[in-house]
Amino acid sequence: MAQVCTHIDQIQEVVPSAPGCEECLKLGESWVHLRICLTCGHVGCCDSSKGKHATKHFHATNHPIIASFEKGEDWGWCYIDQAELDFSE
């Protein structure tokens, strides 16, 4: 049975906080893939990156949903419900 996200109502229209991972840019580090918080627009790096800043942002803020910030990708993830979201429709 597919997981269901119960936090869709918390998605906002957001403006990206930076052109890359906000924390990695400040630290002069690199990242693998980018994620954007759909509550506030924070751009952080994925869990395959050294900093794991998108997940750290979730733990600091409890903002539940991120989306891929990579060109051509239209999926998201709800940390709380552990559910993948399809934004292609």
PDB file of N, CA, C and O in Angstrom:
ATOM      1  N   MET A   1       0.843  -1.185   0.000  1.00  0.00           N
ATOM      2  CA  MET A   1       0.000   0.000   0.000  1.00  0.00           C
ATOM      3  C   MET A   1       0.885   1.244   0.000  1.00  0.00           C
ATOM      4  O   MET A   1       1.828   1.336   0.785  1.00  0.00           O
ATOM      5  N   ALA A   2       0.585   2.193  -0.871  1.00  0.00           N
ATOM      6  CA  ALA A   2       1.369   3.422  -0.986  1.00  0.00           C
ATOM      7  C   ALA A   2       1.171   4.310   0.239  1.00  0.00           C
ATOM      8  O   ALA A   2       0.078   4.398   0.799  1.00  0.00           O
ATOM      9  N   GLN A   3       2.251   4.958   0.634  1.00  0.00           N
ATOM     10  CA  GLN A   3       2.180   5.899   1.745  1.00  0.00           C
ATOM     11  C   GLN A   3       1.434   7.151   1.296  1.00  0.00           C
ATOM     12  O   GLN A   3       1.529   7.554   0.136  1.00  0.00           O
ATOM     13  N   VAL A   4       0.701   7.756   2.207  1.00  0.00           N
ATOM     14  CA  VAL A   4      -0.068   8.955   1.916  1.00  0.00           C
ATOM     15  C   VAL A   4       0.499  10.112   2.737  1.00  0.00           C
ATOM     16  O   VAL A   4       0.811   9.957   3.917  1.00  0.00           O
ATOM     17  N   CYS A   5       0.626  11.251   2.106  1.00  0.00           N
ATOM     18  CA  CYS A   5       1.101  12.443   2.805  1.00  0.00           C
ATOM     19  C   CYS A   5      -0.100  13.223   3.321  1.00  0.00           C
ATOM     20  O   CYS A   5      -1.023  13.538   2.571  1.00  0.00           O
ATOM     21  N   THR A   6      -0.070  13.526   4.608  1.00  0.00           N
ATOM     22  CA  THR A   6      -1.160  14.286   5.230  1.00  0.00           C
ATOM     23  C   THR A   6      -0.778  15.751   5.444  1.00  0.00           C
ATOM     24  O   THR A   6      -1.441  16.469   6.192  1.00  0.00           O
ATOM     25  N   HIS A   7       0.304  16.192   4.777  1.00  0.00           N
ATOM     26  CA  HIS A   7       0.798  17.552   4.987  1.00  0.00           C
ATOM     27  C   HIS A   7       0.762  18.409   3.716  1.00  0.00           C
ATOM     28  O   HIS A   7       1.350  19.489   3.675  1.00  0.00           O
ATOM     29  N   ILE A   8       0.074  17.925   2.689  1.00  0.00           N
ATOM     30  CA  ILE A   8      -0.008  18.649   1.411  1.00  0.00           C
ATOM     31  C   ILE A   8      -0.515  20.081   1.620  1.00  0.00           C
ATOM     32  O   ILE A   8      -0.119  20.991   0.892  1.00  0.00           O
ATOM     33  N   ASP A   9      -1.383  20.278   2.606  1.00  0.00           N
ATOM     34  CA  ASP A   9      -1.948  21.613   2.856  1.00  0.00           C
ATOM     35  C   ASP A   9      -0.899  22.608   3.350  1.00  0.00           C
ATOM     36  O   ASP A   9      -1.180  23.804   3.426  1.00  0.00           O
ATOM     37  N   GLN A  10       0.295  22.142   3.686  1.00  0.00           N
ATOM     38  CA  GLN A  10       1.357  23.032   4.158  1.00  0.00           C
ATOM     39  C   GLN A  10       2.282  23.510   3.040  1.00  0.00           C
ATOM     40  O   GLN A  10       3.213  24.276   3.286  1.00  0.00           O
ATOM     41  N   ILE A  11       2.022  23.054   1.806  1.00  0.00           N
ATOM     42  CA  ILE A  11       2.827  23.500   0.665  1.00  0.00           C
ATOM     43  C   ILE A  11       2.481  24.951   0.359  1.00  0.00           C
ATOM     44  O   ILE A  11       1.311  25.321   0.251  1.00  0.00           O
ATOM     45  N   GLN A  12       3.518  25.759   0.222  1.00  0.00           N
ATOM     46  CA  GLN A  12       3.382  27.179  -0.091  1.00  0.00           C
ATOM     47  C   GLN A  12       4.055  27.475  -1.427  1.00  0.00           C
ATOM     48  O   GLN A  12       4.881  26.692  -1.895  1.00  0.00           O
ATOM     49  N   GLU A  13       3.704  28.603  -2.041  1.00  0.00           N
ATOM     50  CA  GLU A  13       4.486  29.099  -3.172  1.00  0.00           C
ATOM     51  C   GLU A  13       5.711  29.736  -2.559  1.00  0.00           C
ATOM     52  O   GLU A  13       5.599  30.667  -1.762  1.00  0.00           O
ATOM     53  N   VAL A  14       6.887  29.238  -2.927  1.00  0.00           N
ATOM     54  CA  VAL A  14       8.111  29.697  -2.285  1.00  0.00           C
ATOM     55  C   VAL A  14       9.093  30.260  -3.301  1.00  0.00           C
ATOM     56  O   VAL A  14       9.035  29.955  -4.492  1.00  0.00           O
ATOM     57  N   VAL A  15       9.987  31.082  -2.800  1.00  0.00           N
ATOM     58  CA  VAL A  15      11.095  31.617  -3.582  1.00  0.00           C
ATOM     59  C   VAL A  15      12.358  30.938  -3.060  1.00  0.00           C
ATOM     60  O   VAL A  15      12.594  30.939  -1.851  1.00  0.00           O
ATOM     61  N   PRO A  16      13.177  30.358  -3.939  1.00  0.00           N
ATOM     62  CA  PRO A  16      14.401  29.694  -3.474  1.00  0.00           C
ATOM     63  C   PRO A  16      15.285  30.653  -2.683  1.00  0.00           C
ATOM     64  O   PRO A  16      15.473  31.805  -3.076  1.00  0.00           O
ATOM     65  N   SER A  17      15.824  30.171  -1.569  1.00  0.00           N
ATOM     66  CA  SER A  17      16.662  30.986  -0.696  1.00  0.00           C
ATOM     67  C   SER A  17      18.050  31.234  -1.276  1.00  0.00           C
ATOM     68  O   SER A  17      18.731  32.174  -0.868  1.00  0.00           O
ATOM     69  N   ALA A  18      18.470  30.407  -2.217  1.00  0.00           N
ATOM     70  CA  ALA A  18      19.802  30.515  -2.815  1.00  0.00           C
ATOM     71  C   ALA A  18      19.826  29.726  -4.128  1.00  0.00           C
ATOM     72  O   ALA A  18      18.947  28.897  -4.361  1.00  0.00           O
ATOM     73  N   PRO A  19      20.821  29.974  -4.986  1.00  0.00           N
ATOM     74  CA  PRO A  19      20.917  29.211  -6.240  1.00  0.00           C
ATOM     75  C   PRO A  19      21.478  27.813  -6.047  1.00  0.00           C
ATOM     76  O   PRO A  19      21.460  27.005  -6.976  1.00  0.00           O
ATOM     77  N   GLY A  20      21.976  27.518  -4.856  1.00  0.00           N
ATOM     78  CA  GLY A  20      22.510  26.206  -4.505  1.00  0.00           C
ATOM     79  C   GLY A  20      22.243  25.979  -3.032  1.00  0.00           C
ATOM     80  O   GLY A  20      21.484  26.727  -2.415  1.00  0.00           O
ATOM     81  N   CYS A  21      22.856  24.957  -2.463  1.00  0.00           N
ATOM     82  CA  CYS A  21      22.667  24.696  -1.041  1.00  0.00           C
ATOM     83  C   CYS A  21      23.151  25.900  -0.242  1.00  0.00           C
ATOM     84  O   CYS A  21      24.320  26.280  -0.306  1.00  0.00           O
ATOM     85  N   GLU A  22      22.237  26.482   0.503  1.00  0.00           N
ATOM     86  CA  GLU A  22      22.531  27.708   1.248  1.00  0.00           C
ATOM     87  C   GLU A  22      23.735  27.533   2.181  1.00  0.00           C
ATOM     88  O   GLU A  22      24.632  28.377   2.195  1.00  0.00           O
ATOM     89  N   GLU A  23      23.761  26.457   2.949  1.00  0.00           N
ATOM     90  CA  GLU A  23      24.846  26.227   3.906  1.00  0.00           C
ATOM     91  C   GLU A  23      26.155  25.873   3.203  1.00  0.00           C
ATOM     92  O   GLU A  23      27.212  26.374   3.585  1.00  0.00           O
ATOM     93  N   CYS A  24      26.100  25.018   2.185  1.00  0.00           N
ATOM     94  CA  CYS A  24      27.319  24.639   1.461  1.00  0.00           C
ATOM     95  C   CYS A  24      27.956  25.855   0.790  1.00  0.00           C
ATOM     96  O   CYS A  24      29.179  25.986   0.770  1.00  0.00           O
ATOM     97  N   LEU A  25      27.132  26.738   0.245  1.00  0.00           N
ATOM     98  CA  LEU A  25      27.670  27.953  -0.368  1.00  0.00           C
ATOM     99  C   LEU A  25      28.421  28.787   0.663  1.00  0.00           C
ATOM    100  O   LEU A  25      29.498  29.309   0.376  1.00  0.00           O
ATOM    101  N   LYS A  26      27.859  28.913   1.861  1.00  0.00           N
ATOM    102  CA  LYS A  26      28.515  29.689   2.930  1.00  0.00           C
ATOM    103  C   LYS A  26      29.813  29.034   3.378  1.00  0.00           C
ATOM    104  O   LYS A  26      30.771  29.724   3.728  1.00  0.00           O
ATOM    105  N   LEU A  27      29.848  27.684   3.370  1.00  0.00           N
ATOM    106  CA  LEU A  27      31.017  26.938   3.841  1.00  0.00           C
ATOM    107  C   LEU A  27      32.041  26.671   2.738  1.00  0.00           C
ATOM    108  O   LEU A  27      33.146  26.207   3.017  1.00  0.00           O
ATOM    109  N   GLY A  28      31.680  26.960   1.496  1.00  0.00           N
ATOM    110  CA  GLY A  28      32.569  26.681   0.374  1.00  0.00           C
ATOM    111  C   GLY A  28      32.646  25.196   0.041  1.00  0.00           C
ATOM    112  O   GLY A  28      33.645  24.726  -0.506  1.00  0.00           O
ATOM    113  N   GLU A  29      31.598  24.467   0.370  1.00  0.00           N
ATOM    114  CA  GLU A  29      31.550  23.025   0.109  1.00  0.00           C
ATOM    115  C   GLU A  29      30.706  22.735  -1.127  1.00  0.00           C
ATOM    116  O   GLU A  29      30.003  23.611  -1.631  1.00  0.00           O
ATOM    117  N   SER A  30      30.784  21.503  -1.607  1.00  0.00           N
ATOM    118  CA  SER A  30      29.992  21.095  -2.769  1.00  0.00           C
ATOM    119  C   SER A  30      28.863  20.174  -2.313  1.00  0.00           C
ATOM    120  O   SER A  30      28.827  19.736  -1.163  1.00  0.00           O
ATOM    121  N   TRP A  31      27.954  19.893  -3.222  1.00  0.00           N
ATOM    122  CA  TRP A  31      26.799  19.038  -2.924  1.00  0.00           C
ATOM    123  C   TRP A  31      26.565  18.103  -4.093  1.00  0.00           C
ATOM    124  O   TRP A  31      27.156  18.262  -5.161  1.00  0.00           O
ATOM    125  N   VAL A  32      25.679  17.109  -3.876  1.00  0.00           N
ATOM    126  CA  VAL A  32      25.336  16.146  -4.918  1.00  0.00           C
ATOM    127  C   VAL A  32      24.055  16.572  -5.632  1.00  0.00           C
ATOM    128  O   VAL A  32      24.068  16.789  -6.844  1.00  0.00           O
ATOM    129  N   HIS A  33      22.944  16.696  -4.890  1.00  0.00           N
ATOM    130  CA  HIS A  33      21.665  17.124  -5.454  1.00  0.00           C
ATOM    131  C   HIS A  33      21.030  18.136  -4.502  1.00  0.00           C
ATOM    132  O   HIS A  33      21.354  18.183  -3.315  1.00  0.00           O
ATOM    133  N   LEU A  34      20.124  18.940  -5.045  1.00  0.00           N
ATOM    134  CA  LEU A  34      19.478  19.981  -4.246  1.00  0.00           C
ATOM    135  C   LEU A  34      18.015  19.682  -3.993  1.00  0.00           C
ATOM    136  O   LEU A  34      17.337  19.057  -4.809  1.00  0.00           O
ATOM    137  N   ARG A  35      17.539  20.145  -2.840  1.00  0.00           N
ATOM    138  CA  ARG A  35      16.138  20.029  -2.438  1.00  0.00           C
ATOM    139  C   ARG A  35      15.668  21.399  -1.978  1.00  0.00           C
ATOM    140  O   ARG A  35      16.455  22.181  -1.443  1.00  0.00           O
ATOM    141  N   ILE A  36      14.381  21.697  -2.185  1.00  0.00           N
ATOM    142  CA  ILE A  36      13.813  22.961  -1.739  1.00  0.00           C
ATOM    143  C   ILE A  36      12.671  22.687  -0.766  1.00  0.00           C
ATOM    144  O   ILE A  36      11.812  21.843  -1.019  1.00  0.00           O
ATOM    145  N   CYS A  37      12.674  23.400   0.331  1.00  0.00           N
ATOM    146  CA  CYS A  37      11.606  23.286   1.322  1.00  0.00           C
ATOM    147  C   CYS A  37      10.364  23.968   0.753  1.00  0.00           C
ATOM    148  O   CYS A  37      10.432  25.120   0.325  1.00  0.00           O
ATOM    149  N   LEU A  38       9.244  23.272   0.748  1.00  0.00           N
ATOM    150  CA  LEU A  38       8.014  23.831   0.184  1.00  0.00           C
ATOM    151  C   LEU A  38       7.200  24.609   1.216  1.00  0.00           C
ATOM    152  O   LEU A  38       6.062  24.996   0.947  1.00  0.00           O
ATOM    153  N   THR A  39       7.774  24.837   2.386  1.00  0.00           N
ATOM    154  CA  THR A  39       7.160  25.718   3.374  1.00  0.00           C
ATOM    155  C   THR A  39       7.797  27.102   3.323  1.00  0.00           C
ATOM    156  O   THR A  39       7.096  28.113   3.379  1.00  0.00           O
ATOM    157  N   CYS A  40       9.154  27.149   3.215  1.00  0.00           N
ATOM    158  CA  CYS A  40       9.837  28.448   3.309  1.00  0.00           C
ATOM    159  C   CYS A  40      10.789  28.754   2.168  1.00  0.00           C
ATOM    160  O   CYS A  40      11.248  29.890   2.057  1.00  0.00           O
ATOM    161  N   GLY A  41      11.109  27.779   1.306  1.00  0.00           N
ATOM    162  CA  GLY A  41      11.999  28.030   0.175  1.00  0.00           C
ATOM    163  C   GLY A  41      13.472  27.756   0.440  1.00  0.00           C
ATOM    164  O   GLY A  41      14.308  27.999  -0.430  1.00  0.00           O
ATOM    165  N   HIS A  42      13.805  27.255   1.627  1.00  0.00           N
ATOM    166  CA  HIS A  42      15.208  26.937   1.926  1.00  0.00           C
ATOM    167  C   HIS A  42      15.721  25.913   0.924  1.00  0.00           C
ATOM    168  O   HIS A  42      15.079  24.889   0.689  1.00  0.00           O
ATOM    169  N   VAL A  43      16.888  26.194   0.329  1.00  0.00           N
ATOM    170  CA  VAL A  43      17.523  25.245  -0.581  1.00  0.00           C
ATOM    171  C   VAL A  43      18.652  24.560   0.175  1.00  0.00           C
ATOM    172  O   VAL A  43      19.565  25.211   0.682  1.00  0.00           O
ATOM    173  N   GLY A  44      18.574  23.227   0.241  1.00  0.00           N
ATOM    174  CA  GLY A  44      19.585  22.437   0.931  1.00  0.00           C
ATOM    175  C   GLY A  44      20.006  21.254   0.099  1.00  0.00           C
ATOM    176  O   GLY A  44      19.359  20.907  -0.889  1.00  0.00           O
ATOM    177  N   CYS A  45      21.104  20.633   0.508  1.00  0.00           N
ATOM    178  CA  CYS A  45      21.623  19.484  -0.230  1.00  0.00           C
ATOM    179  C   CYS A  45      20.987  18.188   0.274  1.00  0.00           C
ATOM    180  O   CYS A  45      20.498  18.111   1.401  1.00  0.00           O
ATOM    181  N   CYS A  46      21.007  17.186  -0.583  1.00  0.00           N
ATOM    182  CA  CYS A  46      20.377  15.892  -0.298  1.00  0.00           C
ATOM    183  C   CYS A  46      21.200  15.064   0.684  1.00  0.00           C
ATOM    184  O   CYS A  46      22.302  15.458   1.067  1.00  0.00           O
ATOM    185  N   ASP A  47      20.665  13.928   1.085  1.00  0.00           N
ATOM    186  CA  ASP A  47      21.334  13.046   2.038  1.00  0.00           C
ATOM    187  C   ASP A  47      22.543  12.320   1.444  1.00  0.00           C
ATOM    188  O   ASP A  47      23.316  11.714   2.186  1.00  0.00           O
ATOM    189  N   SER A  48      22.719  12.371   0.128  1.00  0.00           N
ATOM    190  CA  SER A  48      23.929  11.821  -0.479  1.00  0.00           C
ATOM    191  C   SER A  48      25.079  12.822  -0.415  1.00  0.00           C
ATOM    192  O   SER A  48      26.226  12.476  -0.699  1.00  0.00           O
ATOM    193  N   SER A  49      24.772  14.049  -0.045  1.00  0.00           N
ATOM    194  CA  SER A  49      25.783  15.093   0.097  1.00  0.00           C
ATOM    195  C   SER A  49      26.380  15.055   1.495  1.00  0.00           C
ATOM    196  O   SER A  49      25.743  14.579   2.435  1.00  0.00           O
ATOM    197  N   LYS A  50      27.591  15.553   1.631  1.00  0.00           N
ATOM    198  CA  LYS A  50      28.286  15.555   2.916  1.00  0.00           C
ATOM    199  C   LYS A  50      27.471  16.252   4.008  1.00  0.00           C
ATOM    200  O   LYS A  50      27.371  15.742   5.124  1.00  0.00           O
ATOM    201  N   GLY A  51      26.890  17.415   3.696  1.00  0.00           N
ATOM    202  CA  GLY A  51      26.206  18.215   4.714  1.00  0.00           C
ATOM    203  C   GLY A  51      24.798  17.773   5.072  1.00  0.00           C
ATOM    204  O   GLY A  51      24.328  18.043   6.177  1.00  0.00           O
ATOM    205  N   LYS A  52      24.118  17.095   4.152  1.00  0.00           N
ATOM    206  CA  LYS A  52      22.726  16.665   4.378  1.00  0.00           C
ATOM    207  C   LYS A  52      21.874  17.832   4.903  1.00  0.00           C
ATOM    208  O   LYS A  52      21.092  17.667   5.839  1.00  0.00           O
ATOM    209  N   HIS A  53      22.036  18.995   4.296  1.00  0.00           N
ATOM    210  CA  HIS A  53      21.416  20.207   4.834  1.00  0.00           C
ATOM    211  C   HIS A  53      19.903  20.273   4.676  1.00  0.00           C
ATOM    212  O   HIS A  53      19.245  20.945   5.469  1.00  0.00           O
ATOM    213  N   ALA A  54      19.327  19.599   3.683  1.00  0.00           N
ATOM    214  CA  ALA A  54      17.863  19.598   3.557  1.00  0.00           C
ATOM    215  C   ALA A  54      17.234  18.871   4.751  1.00  0.00           C
ATOM    216  O   ALA A  54      16.258  19.351   5.327  1.00  0.00           O
ATOM    217  N   THR A  55      17.791  17.722   5.119  1.00  0.00           N
ATOM    218  CA  THR A  55      17.271  16.975   6.261  1.00  0.00           C
ATOM    219  C   THR A  55      17.531  17.731   7.562  1.00  0.00           C
ATOM    220  O   THR A  55      16.682  17.739   8.453  1.00  0.00           O
ATOM    221  N   LYS A  56      18.691  18.360   7.676  1.00  0.00           N
ATOM    222  CA  LYS A  56      18.990  19.162   8.874  1.00  0.00           C
ATOM    223  C   LYS A  56      17.992  20.309   9.008  1.00  0.00           C
ATOM    224  O   LYS A  56      17.578  20.654  10.114  1.00  0.00           O
ATOM    225  N   HIS A  57      17.611  20.895   7.878  1.00  0.00           N
ATOM    226  CA  HIS A  57      16.606  21.970   7.897  1.00  0.00           C
ATOM    227  C   HIS A  57      15.279  21.438   8.421  1.00  0.00           C
ATOM    228  O   HIS A  57      14.619  22.100   9.222  1.00  0.00           O
ATOM    229  N   PHE A  58      14.881  20.248   7.974  1.00  0.00           N
ATOM    230  CA  PHE A  58      13.641  19.650   8.477  1.00  0.00           C
ATOM    231  C   PHE A  58      13.705  19.468   9.995  1.00  0.00           C
ATOM    232  O   PHE A  58      12.765  19.831  10.703  1.00  0.00           O
ATOM    233  N   HIS A  59      14.796  18.916  10.489  1.00  0.00           N
ATOM    234  CA  HIS A  59      14.911  18.673  11.932  1.00  0.00           C
ATOM    235  C   HIS A  59      14.915  19.980  12.732  1.00  0.00           C
ATOM    236  O   HIS A  59      14.451  20.004  13.872  1.00  0.00           O
ATOM    237  N   ALA A  60      15.431  21.058  12.152  1.00  0.00           N
ATOM    238  CA  ALA A  60      15.470  22.348  12.846  1.00  0.00           C
ATOM    239  C   ALA A  60      14.127  23.073  12.820  1.00  0.00           C
ATOM    240  O   ALA A  60      13.805  23.823  13.742  1.00  0.00           O
ATOM    241  N   THR A  61      13.342  22.847  11.759  1.00  0.00           N
ATOM    242  CA  THR A  61      12.120  23.629  11.556  1.00  0.00           C
ATOM    243  C   THR A  61      10.826  22.827  11.614  1.00  0.00           C
ATOM    244  O   THR A  61       9.759  23.383  11.872  1.00  0.00           O
ATOM    245  N   ASN A  62      10.921  21.514  11.373  1.00  0.00           N
ATOM    246  CA  ASN A  62       9.762  20.640  11.246  1.00  0.00           C
ATOM    247  C   ASN A  62       8.917  20.965  10.010  1.00  0.00           C
ATOM    248  O   ASN A  62       7.738  20.613   9.961  1.00  0.00           O
ATOM    249  N   HIS A  63       9.505  21.633   9.014  1.00  0.00           N
ATOM    250  CA  HIS A  63       8.817  21.852   7.742  1.00  0.00           C
ATOM    251  C   HIS A  63       8.787  20.511   7.021  1.00  0.00           C
ATOM    252  O   HIS A  63       9.847  19.970   6.706  1.00  0.00           O
ATOM    253  N   PRO A  64       7.606  19.956   6.748  1.00  0.00           N
ATOM    254  CA  PRO A  64       7.503  18.546   6.361  1.00  0.00           C
ATOM    255  C   PRO A  64       7.887  18.176   4.939  1.00  0.00           C
ATOM    256  O   PRO A  64       8.356  17.059   4.718  1.00  0.00           O
ATOM    257  N   ILE A  65       7.706  19.072   3.951  1.00  0.00           N
ATOM    258  CA  ILE A  65       7.810  18.636   2.560  1.00  0.00           C
ATOM    259  C   ILE A  65       8.920  19.372   1.819  1.00  0.00           C
ATOM    260  O   ILE A  65       9.033  20.597   1.868  1.00  0.00           O
ATOM    261  N   ILE A  66       9.739  18.571   1.128  1.00  0.00           N
ATOM    262  CA  ILE A  66      10.743  19.112   0.216  1.00  0.00           C
ATOM    263  C   ILE A  66      10.398  18.651  -1.187  1.00  0.00           C
ATOM    264  O   ILE A  66       9.637  17.702  -1.379  1.00  0.00           O
ATOM    265  N   ALA A  67      10.972  19.339  -2.164  1.00  0.00           N
ATOM    266  CA  ALA A  67      10.871  18.909  -3.554  1.00  0.00           C
ATOM    267  C   ALA A  67      12.272  18.901  -4.133  1.00  0.00           C
ATOM    268  O   ALA A  67      13.153  19.625  -3.668  1.00  0.00           O
ATOM    269  N   SER A  68      12.470  18.085  -5.140  1.00  0.00           N
ATOM    270  CA  SER A  68      13.745  18.117  -5.838  1.00  0.00           C
ATOM    271  C   SER A  68      13.910  19.498  -6.445  1.00  0.00           C
ATOM    272  O   SER A  68      12.960  20.058  -6.993  1.00  0.00           O
ATOM    273  N   PHE A  69      15.112  20.048  -6.350  1.00  0.00           N
ATOM    274  CA  PHE A  69      15.431  21.347  -6.950  1.00  0.00           C
ATOM    275  C   PHE A  69      16.366  21.131  -8.142  1.00  0.00           C
ATOM    276  O   PHE A  69      17.189  21.982  -8.478  1.00  0.00           O
ATOM    277  N   GLU A  70      16.208  19.955  -8.770  1.00  0.00           N
ATOM    278  CA  GLU A  70      17.000  19.593  -9.938  1.00  0.00           C
ATOM    279  C   GLU A  70      16.135  19.726 -11.185  1.00  0.00           C
ATOM    280  O   GLU A  70      14.968  19.336 -11.187  1.00  0.00           O
ATOM    281  N   LYS A  71      16.717  20.280 -12.243  1.00  0.00           N
ATOM    282  CA  LYS A  71      15.983  20.445 -13.501  1.00  0.00           C
ATOM    283  C   LYS A  71      15.459  19.097 -13.993  1.00  0.00           C
ATOM    284  O   LYS A  71      16.169  18.092 -13.976  1.00  0.00           O
ATOM    285  N   GLY A  72      14.206  19.102 -14.427  1.00  0.00           N
ATOM    286  CA  GLY A  72      13.600  17.904 -14.993  1.00  0.00           C
ATOM    287  C   GLY A  72      13.040  16.922 -13.978  1.00  0.00           C
ATOM    288  O   GLY A  72      12.466  15.903 -14.360  1.00  0.00           O
ATOM    289  N   GLU A  73      13.198  17.211 -12.694  1.00  0.00           N
ATOM    290  CA  GLU A  73      12.663  16.315 -11.667  1.00  0.00           C
ATOM    291  C   GLU A  73      11.428  16.960 -11.038  1.00  0.00           C
ATOM    292  O   GLU A  73      11.445  18.144 -10.702  1.00  0.00           O
ATOM    293  N   ASP A  74      10.366  16.184 -10.882  1.00  0.00           N
ATOM    294  CA  ASP A  74       9.107  16.731 -10.376  1.00  0.00           C
ATOM    295  C   ASP A  74       8.530  15.849  -9.268  1.00  0.00           C
ATOM    296  O   ASP A  74       7.371  15.437  -9.321  1.00  0.00           O
ATOM    297  N   TRP A  75       9.353  15.573  -8.280  1.00  0.00           N
ATOM    298  CA  TRP A  75       8.920  14.756  -7.156  1.00  0.00           C
ATOM    299  C   TRP A  75       9.241  15.485  -5.851  1.00  0.00           C
ATOM    300  O   TRP A  75      10.054  16.408  -5.803  1.00  0.00           O
ATOM    301  N   GLY A  76       8.573  15.033  -4.810  1.00  0.00           N
ATOM    302  CA  GLY A  76       8.812  15.587  -3.490  1.00  0.00           C
ATOM    303  C   GLY A  76       8.849  14.488  -2.454  1.00  0.00           C
ATOM    304  O   GLY A  76       8.673  13.312  -2.773  1.00  0.00           O
ATOM    305  N   TRP A  77       9.080  14.875  -1.210  1.00  0.00           N
ATOM    306  CA  TRP A  77       9.180  13.925  -0.110  1.00  0.00           C
ATOM    307  C   TRP A  77       8.615  14.568   1.144  1.00  0.00           C
ATOM    308  O   TRP A  77       8.943  15.709   1.469  1.00  0.00           O
ATOM    309  N   CYS A  78       7.769  13.838   1.842  1.00  0.00           N
ATOM    310  CA  CYS A  78       7.267  14.279   3.145  1.00  0.00           C
ATOM    311  C   CYS A  78       8.063  13.534   4.208  1.00  0.00           C
ATOM    312  O   CYS A  78       7.963  12.313   4.333  1.00  0.00           O
ATOM    313  N   TYR A  79       8.853  14.278   4.971  1.00  0.00           N
ATOM    314  CA  TYR A  79       9.674  13.671   6.023  1.00  0.00           C
ATOM    315  C   TYR A  79       8.806  13.016   7.098  1.00  0.00           C
ATOM    316  O   TYR A  79       9.139  11.935   7.583  1.00  0.00           O
ATOM    317  N   ILE A  80       7.719  13.647   7.470  1.00  0.00           N
ATOM    318  CA  ILE A  80       6.905  13.151   8.572  1.00  0.00           C
ATOM    319  C   ILE A  80       6.197  11.848   8.195  1.00  0.00           C
ATOM    320  O   ILE A  80       6.231  10.877   8.950  1.00  0.00           O
ATOM    321  N   ASP A  81       5.564  11.835   7.038  1.00  0.00           N
ATOM    322  CA  ASP A  81       4.828  10.646   6.604  1.00  0.00           C
ATOM    323  C   ASP A  81       5.695   9.640   5.853  1.00  0.00           C
ATOM    324  O   ASP A  81       5.232   8.551   5.513  1.00  0.00           O
ATOM    325  N   GLN A  82       6.965  10.005   5.591  1.00  0.00           N
ATOM    326  CA  GLN A  82       7.865   9.131   4.833  1.00  0.00           C
ATOM    327  C   GLN A  82       7.211   8.723   3.516  1.00  0.00           C
ATOM    328  O   GLN A  82       7.187   7.547   3.155  1.00  0.00           O
ATOM    329  N   ALA A  83       6.680   9.723   2.804  1.00  0.00           N
ATOM    330  CA  ALA A  83       5.939   9.474   1.566  1.00  0.00           C
ATOM    331  C   ALA A  83       6.527  10.268   0.416  1.00  0.00           C
ATOM    332  O   ALA A  83       6.820  11.455   0.556  1.00  0.00           O
ATOM    333  N   GLU A  84       6.700   9.601  -0.735  1.00  0.00           N
ATOM    334  CA  GLU A  84       7.151  10.270  -1.935  1.00  0.00           C
ATOM    335  C   GLU A  84       5.937  10.902  -2.616  1.00  0.00           C
ATOM    336  O   GLU A  84       4.852  10.321  -2.638  1.00  0.00           O
ATOM    337  N   LEU A  85       6.134  12.091  -3.165  1.00  0.00           N
ATOM    338  CA  LEU A  85       5.058  12.830  -3.817  1.00  0.00           C
ATOM    339  C   LEU A  85       5.390  13.020  -5.287  1.00  0.00           C
ATOM    340  O   LEU A  85       6.545  13.254  -5.642  1.00  0.00           O
ATOM    341  N   ASP A  86       4.380  12.921  -6.140  1.00  0.00           N
ATOM    342  CA  ASP A  86       4.551  13.089  -7.589  1.00  0.00           C
ATOM    343  C   ASP A  86       3.927  14.417  -7.989  1.00  0.00           C
ATOM    344  O   ASP A  86       2.711  14.585  -7.910  1.00  0.00           O
ATOM    345  N   PHE A  87       4.757  15.358  -8.419  1.00  0.00           N
ATOM    346  CA  PHE A  87       4.270  16.672  -8.813  1.00  0.00           C
ATOM    347  C   PHE A  87       4.156  16.816 -10.335  1.00  0.00           C
ATOM    348  O   PHE A  87       4.037  17.931 -10.843  1.00  0.00           O
ATOM    349  N   SER A  88       4.193  15.703 -11.056  1.00  0.00           N
ATOM    350  CA  SER A  88       4.177  15.755 -12.523  1.00  0.00           C
ATOM    351  C   SER A  88       2.792  16.055 -13.080  1.00  0.00           C
ATOM    352  O   SER A  88       2.657  16.409 -14.251  1.00  0.00           O
ATOM    353  N   GLU A  89       1.787  15.918 -12.269  1.00  0.00           N
ATOM    354  CA  GLU A  89       0.415  16.109 -12.775  1.00  0.00           C
ATOM    355  C   GLU A  89      -0.008  17.548 -12.689  1.00  0.00           C
ATOM    356  O   GLU A  89      -1.128  17.886 -13.070  1.00  0.00           O
TER     357      GLU A  89
END
